[in-house]
Amino acid sequence: MITLLSRIFIKNHDQAEDQGVRRAYGMLCSIVGIGLNVLLFMGKYLAGVLSGSIAITADAFNNLSDAGSSFITLVGFRFSGMKPDADHPFGHGRFEYISGFGVSMVIMLMGFELLKTSIEKIRTPEPVEAGVLPVLILCVSICVKLYMSYYNRKIGTRIDSEAMKATAMDSLSDSVATLAVLFSMMVAHFTGYNIDGWCGCIVACFVLYAGYSAARDTLNPLLGQPPSPEFVEEIKKLVLAHEEIIGIHDLVVHDYGPGRRMISLHGEVPGNSDIFEIHDVIDRIEKELNQKLGCEAVIHMDPIEVNNEKVAEIRRILALKIAERLEGVTIHDLRMVQGPTHTNLVFDAVVPYGFHRTHAQVKEEIEKIVQETWENYYAVIQVEQSYI
């Protein structure tokens, strides 16, 4: 259905990388989600009234909250497409993350309400009728929710939308929750045991977990998460494809919403290169990053001494010794400053996240390595944190 609707209502529907097409997909899926969830609410509410099941009624209101969530997602996609202005020079792309977080809060609120109602049902149980119509409605609901999970996951992956992936997870948990409700009706019908309230608690737990998962996935981009390894590799592959660039470091990626990423990095170039030629190369790389990866780029040029064999050998030996004693720590921008009584090795050391030593301890250990390896050599180190 989504494929057919996208062909009818979305111009250039096969160009998902286009921001306008991406936004149209998000809005279309949200509108379809609103319609399907409202229909499921009406059907389940009817089934809950006919059967007297609090679990079915709770599941019905869960679908109503899902309709509200889809509306929030719709608003998020609509506002995220607003152009940059004086107050928001990087655009409004994070509206999508905010809307996803709003969806998760609605889901968790509904989960708490369902849990409270189900506990009351356990304390004061009421008989449940397993009629043909309620059972049929629940079976149809499970199929619809599985379909919604499928298309939200598929489109969410295609347009790289955390809000839609969260909706897909919510739909999958809804189908499992409805299956639990159906199971409780069958148990009551064939055994006489009323586990309606307990199944209502199970439904509530699924809803709460779905809300927690959605909140986690949408908060991370807002707080600032590292780029994916695949994206980092794409950047490295593109930049290092230019023979004038012999290495990169200090890569930082800022995410202002889907399709609104800014990156900065240091590009290592031979120190004897023509500065005008290298400047032209870096300009071309920045434009290429924008065209192929859809991100604004700023590249700082770092001249590296490439013809000094002694410096190259020191760099190689030092990198190996640091890797042996401080696994994961890397160095860059090494230069040698020779004096009448001693030699300074000036360089930066990059420490990965979660490293078992502090920056001060890393600096002290590297200083020891230098002093143990070369007589009258001293390390002048700037310790940095990795951002990838």
N, C-alpha and C positions, 0 to 999 in steps of 0.2 A: 504493500500500500504506500509506504513512504517513498519507494522508488518511483512509483507512478505519479504521486503528488509532486515530487521534486521535478520530474520532467515537465509537468504542467505549469507549475508556479515559479520555478527557479530558473532564471535565464543563465545559460552557461553552467548548468548543474554539475558538469563533469570537471569543473575547474575549482575544486575545493580549496586550493591554496589562496584563491582570491578572497580578500577580506569581506567583500560584499556578498559573495556566494556563501562563504562560511557563516556569516551572520544570518543569511536567509535560511540555511539548513537548521540552525539553532532555533530560530523563531518558528519554522514549520513543525519541527519535532515537538516544541513546547505546546503549540496550538493543538496538535493531534493528541498529546498527552492530557491536556485539559479536557478535551472531549471524551476520550476513552475513560478517564478516571471518574468523570461525572456520571457516565453511564454505569460504570461498575458500582459507584456509590448507590445509585438508585436501585440497581438490581439486588445488591447485597442487603440494603436496608429493608427491602421487601422480603427477602429471604429470612432476615433476622426477626422481622415481625411475625412471619408465618410459623417459624420454628421455635420462637421464644429463646433463641440462643444469643447470649451476651457476646460470645466470641465472634459470631457473624456480624452483629451490630458494630462491635469494636472494629472489625476488619473493614466494615463499610465506611466508618468515619476516617479510618486510615487512608482509604482511597480518596476521600474528600480532601484530606490534608495534602495528598499527592497532587490533586488538581491545583490547590493553592501553591504548592511548590513549583509546579510547571508554570504557573502564572508569574511567580517570582523570577524563574529562569528566563521567561519570555521578556520580562522587563529588563533583566540583566543584559541579554543579547541586544536589546534595542538601545540601551544607553551606552553599551560598550562601543557602539559604532559611531558615537559622536566625535566630531573632529576636535583636535587639540585647540585650546584657547589660552588666554593670558594666565588664567589661574591653574590650568592643567596642561602644561606644555608637552607632556608626554602622552597625551590622549586620555581616554576613559576606559581603556581595555580591562582594567582591574575591576570594573563593575561586574564583569562575569564571575570573577572569584567571589566578590561580595555577595552576589545573588546566590551562588552555590553554597556559601556559608549560611545565608538566610534559609535556604532549603533545608540544610542540616538541622538548624535550630527548630524549625517547624516540625520536622520528623521526630526529633528528640522530645519536644513538648508533647506531641501526640502519644509517643511511647510511654511517657510517665502517666498520662491520663488513662491510657488503656490498662496499664499495670495496676493503677489504683482501682479502677472499675472491676477488673478481673479478680483482685483479692477480695473485694466485697462479694462477688459472685461465689467464691469458694466458701466464704463464711455463711452465706444464705443462698444455697443452690436452688434453682428452679428447673422444672422439667423441660426437656428439649425434644422437639418433634422433628424427625428426619423425613420430611416429605420429598416427593420426587422433584418438585420445582426448586426448593432450596438447594438440593444436591446438584441439579443441573446448572443452576446459576453459579455455584461455587466452581464446578468443573470448567465452565466457560471462562470464569474469572482467572483461573490458573493459566489457561491457554493464552488469554489476552495479556496477562502480566509477563509471561515468558516472551511473547512477541515484543512487548514494549522494552524489555530488558535487552533483547537481541538488537532491535533497531537503534536504541540509544547507545549501546556499546559500539555498534558498527559505525554509526555516524560520529559519535564522540571520538573514536580512534581516528577516523578519517580527517576530522577537522581539528583534532587535538584540543578537545574541550573537557576540562575537569568537571564542569557543572553537569554535562551530559553523562559522563562516566559515573558520577555520583547518582544520577537519576537511574541509570542502568542497574547499579548495585541495589538501589532502593526497590526497583521493580522485581528483581530476582528474590530479594528477601520477602517481598509481599507474596510472591507465588508460593514460597515455602511456608509462610505463615498461614495462607489460605488452605494449603494442603493439611496443615495441622488442625485447622478448624473442621475440615471435612472428615478427618480421622476421628475427631471427638464425636461428631454426629454418628458415624458408623459404630463406634464403641457403645454409645448410648442406645442405639437402635437394636444392636444384636446382643448386648450383654446386660443392659439396664444400668450400667455404671455411668454416672454423670461426671465427666471430667471437663465440662465446658469451661469452668473458671480456670482450671489448670492450663488448658490450651490457650485461653485468653492471655495468660501470663507468658506463655511461649511466644505468642504473637507479639506481645509488648517487648519482649527481649530482642526479637528479630528487628523490630522497628528501632529500638534504642541503638542496637549495634550498627544498623544502616545509617542512622543519624551521626553516630560517632565517626564512622568511616568517611562519610561525606564531609564532615567538619575537618577532619585531619587532612584530607586531600585538597580542600579548598583553602585552608589556612596556610599551608606550607608555602604556596606561591606568594601569598600576601606578606608573610614574614621574611621571605627571601631564602629560597632553596637553591642548592647548586644545580648547574645545568646537567642534563643527562650525559652519560659517557659517549653516547652516539653523536650528540650535538657537538661535543668537544672534539671528537675525532673528525667530524666534518670540517670544523674550522681549521684544525691542524693540517688536514689533507689539502684543503684549498690554499692555505697560506704557503705551506712548504712546497707546493707544486711550482712555485716561482724560485728558480735557482739562485736568485740574489739573496733569498732569506735562508739562513743556515740554521735557524732555531727560533723557538718562541717560548716566552714565559710570562708570568704575571697576567694570565688570562682572567678577566672578570666579565661576567654576564649579568646584566640587569634586565629583569622581566617586568614590563609594564602592561602585561596582558598578552593574550595570544596574538602573534604577528607583530608585537611591539617590543622587540628586544634590542638592547644596546650592548655592545661589547667593546672592551678595550684590551689591548695586549701589547707586549713589547716584542718587536721583531729584531732578531739578531742579524746583523749584516757585517760583511768584511769591513774592517776599519780603513782599508785603503781604497774603498769604492768612491766613485764620483758622487758627491752629495746630491747633485741635481738629478742624476739618473736614479739614485735610490729613492729620492722623494717622489719621482714619477711612478716608480714601481709600487710604492706604498699607496699612492693615490689610486692606482688601478686595482690593487687588492681590496681596498676599502669599498670601491664601487662594486667589485665582484661579490663580496660578502653580502652587500645589500641586495644585489640582483638574484643571487642563488639561494641565500639563506634568509632573506627578508629581514635583515637587522642592520641598524646603523653601527658603524665601526670606527673606532679611533685607534690608530696604531702608532706607538712610540718607537722610534728608531734607536737601537742599541748597537753601537759599533763594537766589533769584537776583533781582537788581534789574532789574525789567522796565519801569518807568516813567521811568527816567533815560535820556533820549535820548543824552546825551553818552557815558555808559558803553556803551550799545548800539553806538554808532558806533565807539568805540575798539575794542570787542571784534570788530566786523566787519572793520575795517581791519587789526588785528593778526593775525587768523586768516588773512586773504588773504596778507599779507606772509610769514607763517611758512610757509604752503603753497607759496609760490613758491620760497623758499630752503631749506626743510627739508621736502621732500615726505613726507607720511605722518605728520608730527607734528601733534597737535591740542592745543587748550587748553580749559580749563573753569574754572568757579568764579572768574571774574575780578571783582575789586572794586577800586574806586579810593579811595585814602586821600590826601586833599589836605592839604598843610601850607603854612606861610607862605613857604617857599623852594623847595619841590619837591613833586612828586606821586608817590606809589608806586602802581604797578599790581601787585596781588597776584593770582597765579593759578597753576594747575597746568598742566604740559605733559606730554603722554603720548607716549612714544616706542615705535614698533612694534619687534618682534623683527627682528634682522638689519640694523638701521639702521647706516649707514656711519660714524656719529660716536658718540663716547661721550656720556654724560649731561652731563659737564662742558662738552664742546664745544657741545652743544645749548644749554645754559644761557647760555654766552658769546655764541653767535650771536643768541639771542633778545634778550639785553641790548643788543646792538649795534642790532638792529632798532628797539627802543623808543627808544633815544637818538637814532638817525638820524631817526625819524619825529616825535617830540614833544620840544620843548625843556623841560629841567628835569623830565623824566619818568624814573623809574627802575623797573626790573623786579625784583620779589621773586618768584622762581620756585621751585616744587617740581617737579623732574623725576621722572616716574613711568614704570614699565614697563607696557606693555599686557599683559593676560592673556588676550586673545582674538585 
